[in-house]
Amino acid sequence: MAGASLSRFADNYGYTDYGVIEREYEATRLLYATESSHSIPRFRLKESEITSLGNIVSTRKRLYEALGVSSDGEAYEKLLDALANPKELRKVGDPGGYKKASRGLFSLPFAKFYEGDGGYYLTAAFIVACLDGVCNASIHRIMLLDEKRAAVRVVPRHLYTLYQRALASGRPLPVTIVLGVHPAVLVAVASSPRLGVFELEAASALMGGLEVFPSPVHGNPVPVGAGVVVEGFLTGERAREGPFADILLLYDKVREEPVLTVEEVLVSDEYAHVLLPGGMEHILLMGFPREAQIWQAVARVVPRVHKVRLTRGGGGWLNAIVSIDKTHDGDGKNAIMAAFAGHPSLKHVIVVDSDIDPDDPVMVEWAVATRFQADKDLVIVREARGSTLDPSGRDGFTAKMGIDATIPDKSKADIYRRARIPGE
């Protein structure tokens, strides 16, 4: 199958086959062990009717190859341009090749990843919903309840808005769940543009065009080549969802979440996708679009931004390192405030000069040790809105900290220069 299939990208790397594995914890062990492998792990979860892949973009190099770019700046600009200038989808007829799953949701690669998880989850699926001319696509964790029902974690953003509008009109929200697509589609879907910008149209701009076909029950657009298509309704019924180990490897609390009732489950000869919660693929897919937002915001206040990194230790979400060129001594603090504005969930940011590589934690620590004075280079913002993922926050409020670890006085730059070996 052509279009946005997962194999269109994964075939470039080859596969290592791991056969049939258990639904509990085995995917976790396998995906952690193969995060840095060149080949793509291929496996089938026990009793699933579709083969799955993992660690598709578990390295930044692979993520950039999926986007067709070779540098940070090029990657950020391409994504931001796609979100600002979405491209019309190319609509085609039923591509064929799908069959009804014999056991409904039990046929899909629901897995239990960590010992405290409250159930079996799909982690790489996204939900397409269209209501009154507005379409949205967004990634949500989905917890298996039975063959025809699942609980969906719906945070108060765009899908939630459409869901509430549908319920207010006395009807459930028709939704289409899609699993197993080209990673560039997932990047666009994870980007959370404003409501009214359809993420699949952003994916079309990102990929130079995207073919979609109408889902069989609701007629929602589905990328050609998707491995799994599920038609259903988000209903007014609620069920307990969680605990679930999220991107920070902390257990999100149990909530009453909307119940998905399933009308049809379709699988193809393409692949499904199993994403490891808290793994590098999760961090990159969730964090990269926010890096782009930080890059754009900081670029407005300093001469040049070299790199933005949401760190693994911060779950690709709470902690950032930004390297810049500065003209004035105040540029470092302006960069700090811009970074917080660009990614409101950000909790800590360190700003460094262009000679410091944000990918090298030792160099970043060295910059803090030699170029930072806490009495004048520390920025603290109290009682700011932060991330609900942070357990140390208070009802979503947090204290934010910025460290300006740039050279404080350009006239004395020589005394801050790190010793180097000639030719290196």
N, C-alpha and C positions, 0 to 999 in steps of 0.2 A: 504494500500500500504506500502511496506517495504522500505528499502534503506534509503535515506536521507530525508524522509518526516518530515515536521514540527511537526506532531503529535507524531512521534517517541520520541521526547524529551518532548513536552508539556504535553502529557498524564501523565507524572510523577507527575504533580502538580494539575491536575484537572482544571476545568473551571468554570468561573462565566459568565452566559449568560446575555447580555445586549440588545438582540433583534436587531431590525432595527434602525439605527441612521442616522441622516442627514449627507450629505457629507461635509457641511461647519461647521468647528470648533468643532463639537461634538466629533470626534475622539481625538482631542487635549484635551478637557476637561476630557474625559474618561481616556486617557492614563496618564495624569498628576495625576489624582486621584488614579490610581491603580499601580503606579510605584513600591511601596513597598509591594503590596499584594502577598500572597503566591500563590493564584490561578491565572490562566491566563485569562485575559478578552477576551471573544469571542463575536463577533458582526458581523452584516452585514450592510455595507453602503447602503443607499437607492439606489435601482435600480441596485446594483451589483449582479452578478450571482454566487458569491462565498463568503463563510463565511471567515472572517478574524480574526486573532489573533494579539495581541500586547503585548509589554513588556515581550517578551520571555526571554531575558537576560538583564533585567533592573537592576540587582544587580550583583556584582562581584561574589558572591557565586554561583548564577545560571550560570554565564558565565563559571566558572571553572568546574561546574558539566557537562556542555555541552561539555567541552574539556576532561572530565574524569580525572581531576587533583584536588589536594587539597591544593596547596600552590602557591605563586607567582613564586618562582624559577622553580618549576615543570612546571607551565603553560608557562613561557617564554621559557624554554628549549625545551618543546614539540613543540611549534610553530616554533621556529628557526630551529629545526631539520627537521620538515616537509618541511619548505621552502628550506632547503639545500639538502634534500633527498626526492624529490617528488616520489610518488608511482604510478605505472601504473594503469590506470582506467580499471575496469572490464566492458567490453562492452556487453550489452544484447540487445535483440530485443525489438520491440515496446511492452511496458508493458500493453497497453490498458487502458481503464478507462477514456479517455479524450473525451470531446465533444466540438463541435464548439460553441463558445459564440454567442448568437443570436444578440447582438448589438455591436459586435466588441469591441473596447477599452472602450466604455461606460459600458460594462459589468464588468469591472475590478474596484478594490477599489481605484480609484483616489479620493483624498480628498484635501480640502482646509484647511490649518492648522492655519494660522494667518491672521489678517485683511488686511495686506499689501501684501499678496501673489498675484502674478500675474495670478494664475490659479489653476487648480486641478492637484495634483501630485501623482505619485507612488514614494515611498521613500525607499523601501526595495528590489527593483528588481535589478538583475545584468544582464549584457549583455555578452554573449559569442560570440566571433568572431574568425574565423580561416581564415588565408590568407597565401597562399604559404607555408604551413606546420607549420606556427606559430599560436598558439592559445592563446587567452587572455580572462580572465573573470574579470570584474570589476563592482563595484556598481556605478550607475549614477542616478541622479534625472531625472524624465521623466514627462514633462508637457503636459497634454491633449490638443490637438487642435480640433480634431473631431473624428468620429468613426474609421477612418483608418489612422490618422496622429497624431504624437506627436513630441514635441521638446525635444532634449536630450542635457543636459549639458555635454559637452565633454572637459575636461581639457587637456592640452598638455602633456599627458603621453602615455600609451601604446595603448589604443583603438584609440586615436587620430593618433598615428603613423600608425596603420593598415588602418585607415580611409583615411589618406592622400595618402598612397600607392595605395589603391584601386582607389581613384579619379584620381591619376596620370596615371593610366592605362586605364582610360576612363570608369570606371564602379562604381556603388554604392557598399558599403560594406554589404554583407549578414550578418545579426545578428540574434541571438536568445535571447529573453528576458525571464528570468526565475524568478519566484516569488513564495515564500513559500517553504523554504527548512530548513533542520536542521541548527541550528545556528553555528555549527562548520564549515559548508561550508561557511557561511557568513564571519566568522573570517578569513579564508584562502583567500577569495576573496577580503577582505578589506586590505590585508597585502601588496599589491603592490611590489612583488618581481621584479627582473630584467626581462626585456622582453625576452621571451624564456622559462621562468619557468611558466608552465601552472598552474594557481591557483587551478583548480579542481584536479590536480594531487597532489598538496600540501594538499588539503582537504582530499584526499584519504589516504595520509600518516598520517594526523592528526587523522583520524577516523578508521584507521586500515583496509582501503579498501572502495572503493566507486563504486557503480554500476551506469552506465550511459547508456542511449539509444539515438539513433540518432534522432535529431529533424526532423519532417516530411517533411520540405521543403529543408532545407540546409544541413541536416545531421550533425549538430553541436552536441557535447555531452551535454546531459541534465541529471542531477542527477535523478535517479529513485525516484518517490515520490513527485516531484515538483508539487505545486498546480496549477500553471499557466505556459503555454508556449506560447510565441508570436513569430511568424516568420515574419521577415521584412527586410528592407534595410535602412541603413543610406545613405541618398542621398546627392547630392550637393546642394539641396534646403536649404535655411536658413529661420528661423522664430525667432521672438522675444521671448526670454525665460526669465521669471522672472517678477518682483522681487521674491525672495525666502528667507525665514528666515532660515539661515544655522545653523551650530552647535553652534555658538556664540550668536544665537538669534539676529543677525543683518541681515538686508536685503541685500543680494547679488544683484549687479546691473543687469539691463536688458542687455542681449547680443543677437546677432544674432547667433543661434546655429543650428546644423544639424537637418534636419527633418527626422524622422523615418516614413517610409511608411509601412503599415502592409499588409501582405499576409494572415495570419491566426492567429486567437486567440483561444486558447484551454484552457478549464478549467476542473478540475477534482473534485472528492469528497473530496480531501484534502483541506487544508487551504491556504489562502493567508496570507500575513504579512503586517501590517501597522506599520511603524516605525515613532515615533514622532520626528520631527526635534528639536534638542536642548535638548531632553530628555536624561535620563541616558542610555537608550539602545543605542541611537545614539553615545553618548560619549564613552561608553565602546567598541562598535564594531569598531569605528574609532580610538579610542585612545589606546586600548590595544596592537595592533601590534606595535605601536610606543613606548609604554613602553618597550616592548621586545627589540626593537632596542637600546633604551637608556641603558637598563640593560646590554646588551651585550657589548656596547661600554665602559661603566663605569667599568665593570668587568675586562677589559683589563688593567686598570691603578691603581686599588686599590685592597687590599687583598680580600674584600668581599662586595657585594652589597646586602642589606637586602630587601629594598622595593623601587619601583619606582611608583610614582603616578602623572599622569596628572590630574590636579584638575578640578572639575566641574566649578569653577569660571573662569577658563581659557578655558572652552569649551572642556576639554579633549584634548587640542591641544597646547596652547600657554604657559602654566605655569606648571612646574614640581617640585616635591619634591623628593629627593633621599636620602635614609639613607645608610650609609656605615660604614665599619671598616677602619681605617687609620693607617698607620705605621709611616708616616712622616708628618710634618706640611704642606707640599705642596700638599698632596694628595687631599685635599678638592678642591683646584683650578684645579688640573688635572681632577677631577671628573666633575667639571663644564664644562671644555672645551670638555671633552668626551661626555657629555650629549648633547651639542650643535651639535657635529658631528654626534651623533646617530640619532637625529631627527632635521633636518635642519630648520624646521618651528618653533622650540622652541624659545620662546622669553625671558622667565625668568626661572631660576632654583635656588632652595634653596637646599643646601647640608647639611645634619645633621648627627649626630652620631647615632649609633644603638639603643641608649636608648630613642630616640625620634621617635614616631610613626607618619609617614607621613599622616596617616588617621585622626590624631587628630590636627586640625588647631591651637588649643590653645597651645599644646605642641610645635608645629613648631614656633609659634610666641614667645613663651618663650625662645626657643633656639636662635632665632635671637636677642631677647632682652638681653640675658646674655652671648652669646658666639661670638658675631659678633661686629667688629669694622670697620666702613665704610672706614677709611683711609687706611686699609691694607687687609681687607677681601672682598672687593667689586671688582668684575670683570665686566668691561664694554667693549663691542665690538661694535664699531661704524660702520655704513654703511655696515652691514652684510645682506646677502640674508635671508629673513624671510618668513612669510606666507602672501599670498594675502588676507587671511581672516581678517587680522588685519587692520581696517580702519585708524589707526594712522600711519601706515607705509607709505612709499613714493615709489610708483611703485614697491612694493615687497621688498624694502629695509627697514631695521629697526635697532635700537640700541638694543643689547641684554645685559641682566644683570644677573650676577651670584652672589649669596650670600653664602659665606662659613661660615655657622653657626655651624661648628664643634669646639670641644674643641681645643683652639689654642696651648696649651702647656701641653703635657701629664704628665710632671713632677708635674704639679699643678692641676691634674684632680680632686682632692678632693674638691677644692673650686668651681667647676662647677657642682658637683653632686647635683641633686634635692632631697629634703627631701622626705622620704617615710615612710609609716606606716608599721611596721614589719608584714610580712606574706602577704603583698599585692604587 
